[in-house]
Amino acid sequence: MNSAPPSNRYPRDMRGYGPNAPDPQWPGGAKVAVQFVLNYEEGGENCLLHGDAASEAFLSDIPGAAQWPGQRHWNMESIYEYGARAGFWRLHRLFTGADIPLTIYGVASALARSPEQVQAMKDADWEIASHGLKWVEHKDMPEEEERASIAEAVRLHTEVVGERPRGWYTGRCSANTVRLVAEEGGFDYISDTYDDDLPYWLEVEDRDQLIIPYTLEANDMRFATAPGWVTGDDFGQYLTDAFDALYAEGEAGAPKMMTIGLHCRLVGRPGKIAALKRFIDHIQSFDDVWCPRRVEIAQHWAETHPHSRRERPSQMDRARFVEQFGGIFEHSPWIADRAFDLELGPAHDCAIGVHNALCRMFRVASEEERLGVLTAHPDLAGKLAQAGRLTSESTSEQASAGLDMLTDGERWTFTSLNEDYVAKHGFPFIIAVRDHNKASILEAFKRRINNDRDTEFAEACKQVERIAHFRLQDLFA
């Protein structure tokens, strides 16, 4: 066997926590954690004054804005300036008055151009996380250039704020961003994902990096995009609906996190902020809602749900994969060997995922190969069981239905049925005994022996897959 892993491993995680997300155990038994982020980008956007080749065109109240290569865009600049000059202070008054702390996603170059706002953030005890060095696209940035930009963002942020950032969100990121930020090594969390309602751990080489997903939907950026918000009430009603749904989930025993993304130049306008205030009033009418900074979510998660690495099927080499799963289908390691060549990924790092991969190979095998799997199964309560020569899995399974403790009459009945069944169908009677007791097994035996061979062959194959399901559940437990 070739022990090298194949090149077709699928890196995206389509499973996450699966159907049973962990209980976050929010402080005070909170039903939902509502976290407000204020993006501070004003002064860090694309601008000829900042050494950029063109003006900004992203997230403003100018419909259909486009970059102006080689020119300053006076209207665009003044809209961003509104966010720093007026919008920020309106939001500062709202949140300090409500006694709700914010996390600031601060573009380092923007923070450097706004000393009074930075001091106000610090005086309010708001978290100032990093939003990168400049508010620009990174998708085409060479990896080494982006790595250097991350390092410079940390350096400048530390110089301007007085301490290094502990959280990171680029926003206009590249496919390399999360990995590069994790490799930097100093961040309690990274937020350049939108893929969950709870934090989770990401293994980046030797580092276990906490991810706190962000949002682009409960976000005032949709005042500047289509389809988007038109009035403040559009935004406020969406926030209220999202909160009410998450609160109900929390009451049902599945608390989640709600992130709300804000921008000084957008929701900081008087016609938009009133709805945000009404939403804050709404959530403050509940006693069991936690409104932390993101760094506090990171601290809580690290303490309550510390990461523990485990062996993952999608990361095994061929030899280990076959060693681990070669016995799931009775005496048929070739199924695991073939399954190893499938496009496995994080979604297969669980019992159901491996079961699906193994069953796919069993289902597309030739009838002769599948017959070989069937005939590899022992008779129920047969001679091999009496001689103690079953696999450990078969021994346990038959014992679970009491087939290891038969009376002489019951043993004679099973022996007779086994002989008649094999004579008629050409393979042993197979049933997932964990779905049954001794009486229901006998009833199925007597009923199925009368089926035609094709019907019984199909049923036996289904039962083999069911047995594999139970074996994998045991293995992953």
C-alpha positions in Angstrom: 0.0 0.0 0.0 1.1 3.6 -0.7 1.2 5.4 2.6 1.3 8.9 1.1 -2.0 10.9 1.5 -3.7 11.7 -1.8 -3.8 15.2 -3.3 -7.6 15.4 -3.4 -8.3 16.2 0.2 -11.1 18.8 0.5 -10.1 21.6 2.8 -13.4 23.4 3.4 -15.3 22.4 6.5 -19.0 21.8 5.6 -19.7 20.1 9.0 -18.7 22.4 11.8 -20.2 21.2 15.0 -22.7 19.1 13.2 -26.2 18.5 14.7 -25.0 18.9 18.3 -23.3 22.2 18.9 -21.7 22.6 22.3 -23.4 24.6 25.0 -21.3 27.8 25.2 -22.2 28.2 28.9 -22.3 32.0 28.6 -21.7 33.8 31.9 -24.8 34.2 34.0 -26.7 31.6 32.0 -27.2 34.1 29.2 -29.5 32.8 26.5 -27.6 34.7 23.8 -24.4 36.7 23.6 -24.9 39.9 21.6 -21.7 41.5 20.5 -21.4 44.9 18.8 -18.5 45.6 16.4 -17.7 49.2 15.3 -15.4 49.2 12.2 -13.1 52.2 12.3 -11.8 52.6 8.7 -12.0 56.3 8.1 -8.5 57.5 7.1 -7.4 54.1 6.1 -9.3 53.7 2.9 -8.0 53.9 -0.7 -6.8 57.5 -1.3 -4.0 59.1 -3.3 -3.0 60.8 -0.1 -2.3 57.3 1.4 -0.1 56.3 -1.5 -2.9 54.3 -3.3 -3.3 54.3 -7.1 -7.0 55.2 -7.0 -9.8 56.5 -4.8 -12.1 54.4 -2.6 -15.3 52.8 -4.0 -16.5 50.6 -1.2 -19.2 51.1 1.5 -20.4 54.6 1.0 -23.6 56.4 0.3 -22.6 57.1 -3.3 -24.7 54.8 -5.5 -22.6 52.9 -8.0 -19.3 54.4 -6.8 -16.2 53.4 -8.9 -12.6 54.0 -8.2 -11.0 57.1 -9.8 -7.5 56.0 -10.9 -4.9 58.7 -10.3 -7.5 61.1 -8.8 -8.7 62.1 -5.4 -12.5 61.6 -5.0 -13.5 64.6 -2.9 -17.1 63.4 -2.3 -15.9 59.9 -1.2 -13.3 61.4 1.1 -15.8 63.7 2.7 -18.2 60.8 3.3 -15.5 58.8 5.1 -14.6 62.0 7.0 -18.2 62.2 8.2 -17.8 58.9 9.9 -14.8 60.1 11.9 -16.0 63.7 12.6 -19.7 63.0 13.4 -20.7 59.4 13.1 -18.2 58.1 15.6 -19.2 60.5 18.3 -22.9 59.8 17.9 -22.2 56.1 18.3 -19.9 56.8 21.2 -22.7 58.6 23.0 -25.2 55.8 22.3 -23.1 52.9 23.5 -21.5 54.6 26.5 -25.0 55.8 27.5 -26.3 52.2 27.2 -23.3 50.9 29.1 -22.6 48.4 26.3 -18.9 47.9 25.5 -17.8 47.7 21.9 -15.1 45.9 20.0 -13.5 48.3 17.5 -12.1 46.8 14.3 -9.5 49.5 13.9 -7.5 50.0 10.7 -4.1 50.8 12.0 -3.4 53.7 9.6 -6.9 55.1 10.4 -6.3 54.9 14.1 -3.1 56.8 13.7 -5.0 59.7 12.0 -7.6 59.8 14.8 -6.0 60.3 18.2 -9.1 61.8 19.9 -11.3 58.9 18.8 -8.7 56.4 20.0 -8.5 58.0 23.4 -12.3 57.9 23.6 -12.3 54.2 22.8 -9.7 53.6 25.5 -11.5 55.7 28.1 -14.7 53.7 27.4 -12.7 50.5 27.9 -13.6 49.3 24.5 -11.5 46.6 22.9 -9.5 47.8 19.9 -8.8 44.9 17.7 -6.9 45.1 14.4 -8.6 45.7 11.1 -5.4 45.5 9.2 -2.9 48.1 8.1 -5.1 49.8 5.4 -8.7 49.4 4.3 -7.8 47.9 0.9 -8.3 44.7 -1.0 -5.8 41.8 -0.2 -7.0 39.2 -2.7 -4.2 39.9 -5.2 -1.5 40.7 -2.6 1.5 38.4 -2.8 1.8 36.3 0.4 5.0 37.9 1.6 3.6 41.3 1.1 0.5 40.4 3.1 2.6 38.9 5.8 4.7 42.1 6.0 1.4 44.1 6.1 0.1 42.1 9.0 3.4 42.7 10.9 3.3 46.4 10.2 -0.4 46.6 11.3 0.5 45.1 14.6 3.5 47.4 15.0 1.7 50.6 14.2 -1.4 49.6 16.2 0.8 48.9 19.3 2.5 52.3 18.8 -0.8 54.2 18.4 -2.9 52.4 21.0 -0.3 51.5 23.6 -0.8 47.8 23.4 -0.9 45.2 20.7 -4.3 44.0 19.3 -5.5 40.6 20.6 -8.2 40.2 17.9 -8.0 40.4 14.1 -10.3 41.0 11.2 -9.1 42.0 7.7 -12.5 42.0 5.9 -11.2 42.5 2.4 -9.0 39.4 2.8 -7.2 36.9 0.7 -7.3 33.1 0.8 -4.0 33.3 2.8 -5.2 35.8 5.5 -6.4 33.5 8.2 -3.3 31.3 8.0 -0.9 34.2 8.0 -2.6 35.9 10.9 -2.5 32.6 12.9 1.1 32.2 12.0 1.8 35.6 13.5 1.0 33.9 16.8 -0.2 36.7 19.0 -4.0 36.8 18.5 -6.5 35.4 20.9 -9.0 35.2 18.0 -9.4 35.8 14.3 -12.8 36.8 12.7 -12.2 36.5 9.0 -15.0 33.9 8.6 -18.8 34.0 8.5 -19.5 30.3 8.9 -21.0 29.8 12.3 -23.0 31.1 15.2 -20.4 30.0 17.7 -16.6 30.3 18.1 -14.5 27.3 17.0 -10.9 26.2 17.0 -8.9 26.0 13.8 -5.6 24.0 13.7 -3.0 25.9 11.7 0.1 23.8 11.7 1.2 23.7 15.4 -1.1 26.5 16.5 -4.6 26.0 17.8 -6.3 29.3 16.7 -9.6 30.4 18.0 -12.0 31.7 15.3 -14.9 34.0 16.3 -17.0 34.3 13.1 -18.1 37.8 12.0 -21.2 38.8 10.0 -22.1 40.5 6.8 -25.8 40.2 7.2 -26.5 41.7 10.6 -24.4 44.5 9.4 -25.1 48.1 8.5 -22.9 47.7 5.4 -26.1 46.8 3.6 -27.1 50.4 3.7 -24.4 50.7 0.9 -25.1 47.5 -1.0 -27.9 46.1 -3.1 -30.0 44.4 -2.0 -29.8 46.3 1.3 -31.4 48.4 3.9 -33.2 51.6 2.9 -34.5 52.9 6.2 -33.1 52.5 9.7 -36.2 50.4 10.5 -35.2 47.9 7.8 -31.9 47.3 9.7 -33.6 47.5 13.1 -36.3 45.0 12.3 -33.8 42.5 10.9 -31.7 42.8 14.1 -34.8 42.3 16.3 -35.9 39.2 14.3 -32.4 37.7 14.4 -32.2 38.3 18.2 -35.6 36.9 18.9 -34.9 33.7 16.9 -31.5 33.3 18.7 -33.0 34.0 22.1 -35.7 31.3 21.5 -32.9 28.9 20.6 -31.2 29.8 23.9 -34.4 29.2 25.8 -34.6 25.7 24.1 -31.1 24.9 25.4 -28.9 25.9 22.5 -27.5 29.4 23.2 -25.7 31.1 20.3 -23.8 34.3 19.6 -25.1 37.3 17.6 -22.6 39.7 16.1 -23.7 43.1 14.8 -21.4 45.0 12.4 -21.4 48.8 12.4 -19.6 51.6 10.5 -19.3 55.2 11.7 -20.1 56.7 8.3 -23.2 54.4 7.8 -25.3 53.8 10.9 -23.7 56.9 12.4 -26.1 59.0 10.4 -29.1 60.4 12.3 -31.7 58.8 10.0 -30.3 55.3 10.7 -29.1 55.3 14.3 -32.6 55.7 15.8 -33.5 52.1 14.9 -30.3 50.9 16.4 -31.2 52.6 19.6 -34.6 50.9 19.6 -32.9 47.5 19.1 -30.6 48.2 22.1 -33.7 49.0 24.2 -35.2 45.7 23.1 -32.3 43.5 24.1 -31.9 45.4 27.4 -35.4 44.5 28.3 -34.1 40.9 28.9 -32.2 39.9 32.0 -30.3 37.0 30.5 -28.5 38.6 27.6 -24.7 39.0 27.6 -23.1 41.9 25.7 -19.4 41.4 25.9 -16.4 42.6 23.9 -15.1 39.9 21.5 -11.9 39.4 23.5 -14.1 38.4 26.4 -15.9 35.8 24.2 -12.4 34.5 23.3 -11.3 34.3 27.0 -14.6 32.5 27.9 -14.4 30.1 25.1 -10.7 29.2 25.7 -11.5 28.5 29.4 -14.8 26.7 28.9 -14.0 24.9 25.6 -10.3 24.5 25.4 -9.1 22.7 22.2 -7.9 19.1 22.2 -6.4 17.7 19.1 -7.6 14.3 17.9 -6.8 12.0 15.0 -8.8 12.9 11.9 -9.7 10.4 9.2 -9.2 12.9 6.4 -5.6 13.5 7.6 -4.6 9.9 8.0 -2.3 8.2 5.6 -3.5 5.1 3.8 -2.0 2.5 6.2 -3.5 4.2 9.2 -6.9 4.7 7.6 -7.1 1.0 6.6 -5.9 -0.1 10.0 -8.5 2.0 11.7 -11.5 1.3 9.5 -10.6 -2.0 7.6 -12.6 -4.1 10.0 -15.8 -2.0 9.9 -17.1 -4.2 7.0 -16.5 -7.8 8.2 -13.1 -9.1 7.0 -13.2 -6.6 4.1 -10.3 -4.1 4.4 -10.5 -3.4 0.6 -13.5 -1.2 1.2 -11.5 1.2 3.5 -8.6 1.1 1.1 -10.8 2.3 -1.8 -12.6 4.8 0.4 -9.2 6.4 1.2 -9.0 7.6 -2.4 -12.3 9.6 -2.2 -12.3 13.4 -1.8 -12.3 13.2 2.0 -12.4 16.4 4.1 -13.4 17.7 7.5 -17.0 16.5 6.9 -15.7 12.9 7.0 -14.0 13.3 10.4 -16.9 11.8 12.2 -18.7 8.5 12.3 -21.3 9.5 9.8 -18.7 10.9 7.4 -16.6 7.7 7.4 -19.7 5.6 7.2 -20.8 7.4 4.0 -17.3 7.0 2.5 -17.2 3.3 3.2 -20.7 2.6 2.1 -20.1 4.4 -1.2 -17.3 2.0 -2.0 -19.4 -1.0 -0.9 -22.4 0.2 -3.1 -20.3 0.6 -6.3 -18.5 -2.7 -5.8 -19.3 -5.6 -8.1 -22.0 -8.1 -7.0 -19.3 -10.7 -6.5 -17.4 -8.4 -4.2 -20.5 -7.6 -2.2 -21.3 -11.2 -2.0 -17.8 -11.7 -0.5 -18.7 -9.2 2.2 -21.9 -11.0 3.0 -20.3 -14.5 3.2 -17.6 -13.0 5.5 -20.2 -12.6 8.1 -20.7 -15.4 10.6 -23.9 -17.3 11.2 -26.0 -15.9 14.1 -25.3 -18.0 17.2 -23.4 -20.4 14.9 -20.4 -22.7 15.3 -17.9 -19.9 15.2 -19.6 -18.1 18.0 -19.7 -21.3 20.1 -16.0 -21.8 19.4 -15.2 -18.2 20.4 -13.8 -17.4 16.9 -15.8 -14.3 16.0 -14.3 -10.9 15.6 -14.6 -8.8 18.7 -17.2 -6.7 17.0 -19.4 -9.7 16.1 -19.0 -11.2 19.6 -20.2 -7.9 21.2 -23.0 -7.5 18.7 -24.4 -11.0 19.2 -24.1 -10.7 22.9 -26.0 -7.5 22.9 -29.1 -9.4 21.8 -28.5 -12.3 24.1 -27.4 -14.7 21.4 -24.5 -15.8 23.6 -27.0 -17.2 26.1 -29.3 -19.5 24.2 -31.2 -22.5 25.5 -30.6 -25.8 23.7 -33.9 -25.4 21.9 -33.1 -21.9 20.8 -29.7 -22.9 19.6 -31.3 -25.8 17.6 -33.7 -23.3 16.0 -31.0 -20.9 15.0 -28.9 -23.7 13.6 -31.7 -25.1 11.5 -32.7 -21.6 10.2 -29.1 -20.8 9.4 -28.7 -24.0 7.3 -32.0 -23.5 5.4 -31.2 -19.8 4.8 -27.7 -20.4 3.4 -28.9 -23.3 1.3 -31.6 -21.0 -0.3 -29.7 -17.7 -0.7 -26.0 -18.6 -0.7 -25.0 -16.3 2.1 -25.6 -16.1 5.9 -28.6 -14.4 7.4 -27.4 -10.9 8.3 -29.2 -8.5 10.6 -28.1 -5.5 12.7 -28.8 -7.2 16.0 -28.6 -3.9 18.0 -31.9 -2.9 16.4 -33.5 -6.1 17.9 -33.9 -8.5 20.7 -33.8 -12.3 20.5 -37.5 -12.6 19.7 -37.6 -10.0 16.9 -34.5 -11.5 15.3 -36.2 -14.9 15.1 -39.3 -13.2 13.7 -37.3 -11.5 11.0 -35.3 -14.7 10.3 -38.5 -16.6 9.7 -40.0 -13.9 7.5 -37.0 -13.1 5.4 -36.0 -16.7 4.6 -39.0 -16.8 2.3 -37.8 -13.8 0.2 -36.4 -14.3 -3.3 -32.6 -14.1 -3.6 -32.5 -10.6 -5.1 -34.7 -9.1 -2.5 -32.8 -10.8 0.3 -29.4 -9.8 -1.2 -30.5 -6.1 -1.2 -31.7 -6.4 2.4 -28.6 -8.1 3.6 -26.5 -5.3 2.0 -28.6 -2.7 3.9 -28.1 -4.7 7.1 -24.3 -4.8 6.5 -24.3 -1.0 6.2 -26.4 -0.7 9.4 -23.9 -2.9 11.3 -21.1 -0.7 10.0 -22.9 2.4 11.3 -23.0 0.9 14.8 -19.4 -0.1 14.7 -18.3 3.4 13.7 -20.4 5.0 16.4 -18.6 2.8 18.9 -15.2 3.7 17.4 -15.8 7.4 17.5 -17.4 7.4 20.9 
